[in-house]
Amino acid sequence: MKRKGDQRMMLLNETFVMLTTYCLICFTDFNGDYEAVLAMGNVLICITVINIAINIFRMLYLVGSALLRKIKLRWLKYKRDKTILARIEMKRLIETKK
């Protein structure tokens, strides 16, 4: 089952594909105005750059959150092991005093 965020990204990417396709129609022979072709070329470049930037930031966010979870888990394991060792040492000290 896909997560809600994945479905949103798929919808967003398909929207960008649709926008790109509509921009590509303006490069056909139906459009004779050279200035309009240049403007649509710039729009197409902006759409593509925005799509790439959104996807890269999403990937960095997912990797960063997974990395933070791993670091937090290792830190908690370290603290747990340190506490266990301290308790064992405390029990040894108590037993040696008796």
C-alpha positions, 0 to 999 in steps of 0.5 A: 500500500502506498503512502498518502505522500507518495500518491500526492507526489505522483499526482504532482508529477503527472500534473507537471507532465501534463503542463509540459505536454501542453507547452510542447504543443506550442512548438508545432507548426500551428504556432507561427509567432517566434516570440510566443515560441520563445516565451513558451520555451522559457515557461517549459524550462521553468516548469521542468526546473520547478519539478526537478527541484520539488522532487530533489527536496522531497528525496532529501527530506525522506533521506534526512528523516530516515537518517535522523531516525537511525541516529536517534535509535543508535543514541537510545541504544547507547544510553540503554547499554550505558544504563545497564552497565551502570546497574551491573557495576552498582550491583557489583559494588554492593555485593563487594561491600557485603 
